[in-house]
Amino acid sequence: MTERFSFALNAVDGKARTGVISTPRGEIRTPAFMPVGTAATVKAMLPESVAATGAGKTLAGFLPSLIDLAANSSDRLHTLYVSPLKALAADVERNLLGPIADMDLDISVESRSGDTSSDKKARQRSRPPNILLTTPESLSLLLSYPDSFAMFADLKTVVIDEIHAFATGKRGDLLSLALARLERIAPGLRRVGLSGQYKGKALLVQGGVFGDNANDLLSDSDNSVSVDGRVVWMPSFGDTQLHLGASAHWRKANDGPSAVRYAARPFVHTTNSRLVDTGTFTATSERGLGLEGALIAGPFHVASEGFWQTARRPGLADPTFFGGYAEVGYVLTRGDRRGYKDGSFDRLAPSRPITAGGPGAIEINARYDHLDLSDAGIAGGRQRTLGVAVVWAPIPYLRLTANYGHLMYDDAAIGSTSGDRNYSADAFGLRTQIDF
């Protein structure tokens, strides 16, 4: 499913602390039943952005690479951009070099095509730029050289632009072969999987089969496999949007028991502490079942989700953990409402932005979260949260949020200063999100 993504700056007490990647489903709040994502996983999850032609979709796709290269200076090839047109690659190079120079970043960007001089081509093979922009044909020629292993060994990201223009032809076949070779040369490049989607007027069906990293597919070090699916019924009745859905997850280790751990941060996610935490235990497989529902009627919306995760333990009782929430919200500004698109909430877009002399869009939300990680002899604790939030969207692509949460803990993994594991806490956070 095509989604937007945004870069959000978290703040506590008005001071910036962390940055996160967000989608229309929310801020990728890792549920307690999912492993905490790594930077590489986030890169693999980055969806395609949606905007009008010329709005900067392609340049936004380079944002994770620029962040990584700015923080970790390198003289190796980091990001590969593939386009069906050499003229488009040249335009992207020109448009990238401007902001890189403005920010005074030590990042090199070059293009490569049939028009590139032989001297420059030879130099790129021995001393490649951080970001290389090329075409499927030039990429295939590069991969034919014996030294291609050295050139692409540290590749982290591949950006494919205008793929619809050549995916079904011979150039698409050429690119597929090139990507297969890149995965062999740089096995940590991306995660692999197969997914599909059917979307009707009021029905959405999504499913996928996933393995582990590409290099693990060539050995017996990791033979795990997972199957995930989701079905959503989303009819609309005049001004009212209904959303009812169910999801399922199954994963099998296939290499005997593996170590698993379920944990969650306390509300604002600006700390690495997990106050509810099962600790690490062994499991041969896991199964998850989820239910979701939402209703949008004019400025009012209500939403709720629940998820049950069961871990299979050899020779022991199988614990089932539960997480869920219920939320109600109201948009205060006249003519505005919570957005919805293709089975998920969309951005809050003001009908009267401040650029047109209006107040923007203002929304208030109240929410209850419940997470129970204690079952079958595992005491991971229980976390309940009562939260309120005020959201202000001055323009369609900018959102400012103030969140307050009162958290209540039973059998917390981390005790209070007096050693008590049953206590309450309060959290407040400010967040600014820029949506591309």
Stockholm file with secondary structure:
# STOCKHOLM 1.0

chainA/1-436         MTERFSFALNAVDGKARTGVISTPRGEIRTPAFMPVGTAATVKAMLPESVAATGAGKTLAGFLPSLIDLAANSSDRLHTLYVSPLKALAADVERNLLGPIADMDLDISVESRSGDTSSDKKARQRSRPPNILLTTPESLSLLLSYPDSFAMFADLKTVVIDEIHAFATGKRGDLLSLALARLERIAPGLRRVGLSGQYKGKALLVQGGVFGDNANDLLSDSDNSVSVDGRVVWMPSFGDTQLHLGASAHWRKANDGPSAVRYAARPFVHTTNSRLVDTGTFTATSERGLGLEGALIAGPFHVASEGFWQTARRPGLADPTFFGGYAEVGYVLTRGDRRGYKDGSFDRLAPSRPITAGGPGAIEINARYDHLDLSDAGIAGGRQRTLGVAVVWAPIPYLRLTANYGHLMYDDAAIGSTSGDRNYSADAFGLRTQIDF
#=GR chainA/1-436 SS CCCCCEEEEEEETTEEEEEEEEBTTBSCCCCTTSCCCCHHHHHHHCCCCCCCTTSSHHHHTTHHHHHHHHHSCCSSCCEEEECSCHHHHHHHHHHHHHHHHHTTCCCCEEECSTTSCHHHHHHHHHSCCSEEEECHHHHHHHHTSTTHHHHHTTCCEEEECSGGGTTTSHHHHHHHHHHHHHHHHSTTSCEEEEEEEEECSSEEEEEEEEEEEGGGGGSSSCCCEEEEEEEEECCEETTEEEEEEEEEEEEECSSSCEEECCEECCSSCCSCCCSEECCCEEESEEEEEEEEEEEEETTEEEEEEEEEEEEECTTSCCCEEEEEEEEEEEECSTTCCCEEETTEEECCCCSSCGGGTSCCEEEEEEEEEEEEEEETTEEEEEEEEEEEEEEEEEETTEEEEEEEEEEEEESCSSCCTTSCSSEEEEEEEEEEEEEC
#=GC SS_cons         CCCCCEEEEEEETTEEEEEEEEBTTBSCCCCTTSCCCCHHHHHHHCCCCCCCTTSSHHHHTTHHHHHHHHHSCCSSCCEEEECSCHHHHHHHHHHHHHHHHHTTCCCCEEECSTTSCHHHHHHHHHSCCSEEEECHHHHHHHHTSTTHHHHHTTCCEEEECSGGGTTTSHHHHHHHHHHHHHHHHSTTSCEEEEEEEEECSSEEEEEEEEEEEGGGGGSSSCCCEEEEEEEEECCEETTEEEEEEEEEEEEECSSSCEEECCEECCSSCCSCCCSEECCCEEESEEEEEEEEEEEEETTEEEEEEEEEEEEECTTSCCCEEEEEEEEEEEECSTTCCCEEETTEEECCCCSSCGGGTSCCEEEEEEEEEEEEEEETTEEEEEEEEEEEEEEEEEETTEEEEEEEEEEEEESCSSCCTTSCSSEEEEEEEEEEEEEC
//
